[in-house]
């Protein structure tokens, strides 16, 4: 059974930081592209960042220079370090595991990040 479990969300003031984690099980983690997506109320889900099996990283323009994605293949875990947070970063953040070239794509349940004073 495949599981993706996110953690690390919460309430933070503008300018603060959060570190999200997504621990996976049931997949061969090192083969998967791992991504973080977010969905704000009334908006579509959007890609925040992803990291390939080889370690190549991609970021949305809105988070470049503030967020960092990383992965630990030994722990089957992907992270999203979020710094200099803004109110517009408020959203539910979802972890995704995608096996390129296949139909295998899995989602976590999401973790809420709220940036507010």
C-alpha positions as CSV (number, residue, x, y, z in Angstrom):
1,X,0.0,0.0,0.0
2,X,1.4,3.4,-1.0
3,X,1.4,6.1,1.6
4,X,2.6,9.7,1.4
5,X,2.4,11.5,4.8
6,X,3.0,15.2,5.0
7,X,3.9,17.0,8.1
8,X,5.3,20.4,9.2
9,X,2.5,22.8,8.4
10,X,1.2,25.3,10.8
11,X,0.7,29.0,11.5
12,X,3.6,31.4,11.0
13,X,4.0,35.1,10.8
14,X,5.0,36.9,7.6
15,X,8.8,36.5,7.1
16,X,8.9,33.3,9.0
17,X,9.8,29.8,8.0
18,X,8.3,26.3,7.9
19,X,9.8,23.0,6.9
20,X,7.5,20.5,5.3
21,X,8.2,16.8,5.2
22,X,6.7,14.0,3.2
23,X,7.5,10.5,4.2
24,X,6.7,7.8,1.7
25,X,6.2,4.0,1.9
26,X,5.2,1.4,-0.6
27,X,7.1,2.9,-3.6
28,X,10.7,2.6,-4.8
29,X,11.3,6.2,-3.7
30,X,14.6,6.8,-5.6
31,X,12.9,6.2,-9.0
32,X,10.2,8.8,-8.5
33,X,9.9,12.5,-9.3
34,X,8.8,14.1,-6.0
35,X,6.8,17.3,-6.0
36,X,5.2,19.8,-3.7
37,X,2.0,21.4,-4.9
38,X,-0.3,23.8,-3.1
39,X,-3.9,24.8,-3.3
40,X,-5.3,28.1,-1.9
41,X,-9.0,28.6,-1.3
42,X,-10.8,29.2,-4.5
43,X,-7.7,28.5,-6.6
44,X,-6.4,25.6,-8.6
45,X,-3.7,23.3,-7.3
46,X,-0.3,24.5,-8.6
47,X,3.2,23.1,-8.7
48,X,5.5,24.7,-6.1
49,X,8.6,22.7,-6.7
50,X,9.8,19.3,-7.8
51,X,12.9,17.2,-7.7
52,X,13.8,14.5,-10.1
53,X,15.3,11.1,-9.3
54,X,18.7,12.5,-10.3
55,X,18.3,15.6,-8.1
56,X,17.3,18.2,-10.7
57,X,15.1,20.8,-9.1
58,X,12.4,23.0,-10.6
59,X,10.5,25.9,-8.8
60,X,7.5,28.1,-9.5
61,X,8.6,31.7,-10.1
62,X,6.7,32.8,-7.1
63,X,8.8,30.8,-4.7
64,X,12.3,31.0,-6.3
65,X,14.9,32.1,-3.9
66,X,12.7,31.5,-0.9
67,X,11.8,27.8,-1.0
68,X,14.2,24.8,-1.3
69,X,13.2,21.3,-2.2
70,X,15.4,18.4,-1.2
71,X,15.1,14.6,-0.9
72,X,16.7,11.9,1.3
73,X,16.5,8.6,-0.6
74,X,17.7,6.7,2.5
75,X,14.7,8.0,4.4
76,X,12.2,7.9,1.5
77,X,11.4,11.5,2.4
78,X,11.1,14.8,0.5
79,X,11.3,18.1,2.2
80,X,10.3,21.7,1.4
81,X,12.1,24.4,3.3
82,X,10.0,27.6,3.1
83,X,11.6,30.9,4.1
84,X,10.5,34.5,3.9
85,X,6.9,33.4,3.9
86,X,4.2,35.7,2.7
87,X,0.5,35.7,3.3
88,X,0.0,34.6,-0.3
89,X,1.8,31.4,0.5
90,X,-1.1,30.3,2.6
91,X,-2.5,27.1,1.2
92,X,-2.8,23.4,1.7
93,X,0.5,21.8,0.6
94,X,0.4,18.4,-1.1
95,X,3.2,16.0,-1.7
96,X,3.2,14.0,-5.0
97,X,5.2,11.1,-6.2
98,X,5.3,10.5,-10.0
99,X,7.0,7.8,-11.9
100,X,7.8,9.4,-15.2
101,X,6.5,7.7,-18.3
102,X,4.0,5.6,-16.3
103,X,0.5,6.0,-14.8
104,X,1.9,5.7,-11.3
105,X,1.2,9.0,-9.5
106,X,0.4,9.3,-5.8
107,X,-0.8,12.1,-3.5
108,X,-0.6,12.8,0.2
109,X,-3.4,14.1,2.2
110,X,-2.0,17.6,2.5
111,X,-0.8,19.9,5.3
112,X,-2.1,23.4,5.9
113,X,0.4,26.3,6.0
114,X,-1.0,29.6,7.1
115,X,1.0,32.8,7.0
116,X,-0.7,35.6,9.0
117,X,0.1,38.2,11.6
